[in-house]
Amino acid sequence: MKVRLLLFVCFIAVSGICFAQNTLIPSNRTILAEMKTYDPAIYLQYQSGKKMQRTGIIMTGAGGGCVLIGAMFSIISNTNGGYVTIGPIRVESEGNNSGLRKTGTILMVAGAVSLSTGLPIMIVGGKKKKQTFQEYKYQYYSQQPSSYFQMSVYPNKIGIAYVF
């Protein structure tokens, strides 16, 4: 019983040391605050990637909405009098619907263009933001401690190593 307690206490102590060794890198918010203070040029590059990603997200969402609304206008314009039921909404349609048809086509084309340009802008901006952050993080936080404990957990065993 005492041997198990001793082993448990040693395990807790070693895992605490391993946890302390793994938390040398601060949180992302702290790194961004330091980036803004100590290296404004890299921070501006990070911000441009963030703005680019945000613009791409807005363009993609607006384009998708325009495509859906244009498709609804096209569906409504195909009825010659009568009504169209869309969910709980009943839309009346009267005679000549060429205006709705043109509007629907224009909205679908504009939405497709916005969607097809928004996706690449969003992806490129996200990559730029992530790459800038990783470069800054690697530049200032890549130093490993000269010696540290390493703990490995396997299905039926636990390994502890002191690396120096």
Secondary structure, DSSP 8 states (H G I E B T S, - for coil): -HHHHHHHHHHHHHHHHHHHHHT-S--HHHHHHHHHHH-HHHHHHHHHHHHHHHHHHHHHHHHHHHHHHHHHHHHHHT--SEEEEETTEEEEE-S--HHHHHHHHHHHHHHHHHHHHHHHHHHHHHHHHHHHHHHHHHHHH----SSEEEEEEETTEEEEEEE-
